[in-house]
Amino acid sequence: MSPISDFHESTIIEVKVTFSFWRFDCAPEDISEILGLSPDDVMVKGESRALRNGKEMVNQWNSWSIDSTSDSKDVNVQFRELLDRLLPLRDRIRPEWDPSFGVLWKGNYLYAGSGPFYERDVLEGVAKMGAELYQDIYQIDQAEE
C-alpha cells in the first residue's frame, strides 16, 4: 500500500466511492435492518424523483447505497473505508440484491494512464463482497462552476 504521488494527486479533482444494491425486490428498509446500516441514498421502484434539470423521473427499480465519507483523493483509501464497514457483514448480503461498487473519478489530466489505480487488497475486498465494479471517469478541462 503506497500513497499516490503528489503529481497524480494534483491532477485529481474529485473521487467518490459508493457501495450499492440495485434491482432487488424487497423493501430498502429490509436491507437496512438485515445489515444494521442506514443508507445514504434510497430509491423505491415506482416513486418519482426530481432530476437536476427540474424534470421528474419514475424510478425503474429499488436501490440502496452508502458513500465513503473520506475526502481522500486516493480511491483506495475510500474503498478501504467502505470495505472496513462492509466485509464483516458480507455473510448477510444476498446475491439477489446485486451488490456493486461505483467510482466517480474526475481529473484534469487523463493521459498516459493517469486514472484511478486499484491496489490488490481493494480488488480482493471487492471480490470477497461478490460485487461488481463500475466507474464514471471524467476529464475536467476547466474549473467547474
N, C-alpha and C positions, 0 to 999 in steps of 0.2 A: 504494500500500500504506500504509494508515493503521492505527494500532493501535486496538483497541476502546476505547471511552470507559471512564472509571473507573466510571461508573454501570452501564453494561452489564456490565462485568466483575464488579461487586458482586452482580449477580443470577444469575450463573452458578455452579453448584455443581460440576459436573464436565463435562469434554469428553474424548472419546477417539475417535481416528480409526484405522480399521483398513483394510488392503487385503487382499482375499481372492480366492481362486479357489474355485468351487463346482461340484459335479456333474460333475466330469471323470472320465474312465475310467482314466487312468494312475495309477501309484502316486505318492503325495505326494512321496516321496523323489526321483522323477524330476524333478519341478518344481524342487526344491531344487538338484539337480545342474545342470540346464539354466541356472538363474538365478544360481547361485553364492551363494544366500542361504539362511540357516537360518530356518525359520518359527518364530513364537511359539506357534502352535497348529496342530494337525493333527487331522482326524477321518478315519477309514477306514470306508468303507461296510461294513456288516455287523458291525462291532465294537460292543460295549456301552460306554456311558459313564454315569457317575453324575450324577444331577440334584441340585440343591440340596435338594430335599425328601426325599432319600435313596433315591428310586426309580431304576431303571435304564432306559435307552432304547437301542434299537439304531439306530445311525447309518444314515440312508437314502441318504447319498451321501458322497463324499470331499470334504474341504475342506483348504485350506492358507491360512494367514494370517500377516501381520505387523502389529504395532501401532506406532503412534507412541510414541516414548519421551519426548516433550515433556510437561511438566506445565503448559504454557501454557493458559489458558482461551480463547485466540483460536484458533478452529477452523482458520483459515488458516495459522497457524504450524505446527500439527500436520500439515496437508495438505502444506505445503511440505517438511517434513522427509521425509515418505514419498516425495513426488514426486522429491526430490533423489536418493533411493536407487533409485527405480524407472524414471524416464524414460530413463536410459542403457541400460536392459535391455529396453525395450519391443519391440525387434525380435525378442527371444527368446520373447516371450509369445504363446501360441497362443490364438486366439479360442475354441476349444472348452473352454478352462479356465474360461470365464465370469468374467472379472475384474470386481471391484466394490470400491467404497469404502463403508464403513459409518461413520456418525457416531452416537455416543452423546452426547446433549446433555441435561443436567439443569439446570433453572433454577428459581428461586423467584418469577419474575415473567414469566409468558408472556402479556403483554398488549401491545397496540399494536406488534406486530412486533418483539418482543424476542428472538426465537430466533436461531439461527446465521445469519450473513451470509457469503456466499462472494464473494471478490474475483475479478476477471477472470482473473488468471494461474492461480489454483487451478482454476477451471472449465475453462480451456484445457488444463491438465495432465490433468484427469480425462478430457477428450475425447481427448487425444493417447494416453492409455493404452487407449482403447477400452473404458472401464469404465462400469458402472452406478453410481449413487449412491443409497444407502439411508440413511434417517435414523430413529433412535429418539429422540424428543423427549419429555421428561417434565417435568411440573410437580411440584416437591417443596415441599409446604406446611409441612413441619416437618423438624427435624434427623433424618437417618437414624441408626438405631442400628446 
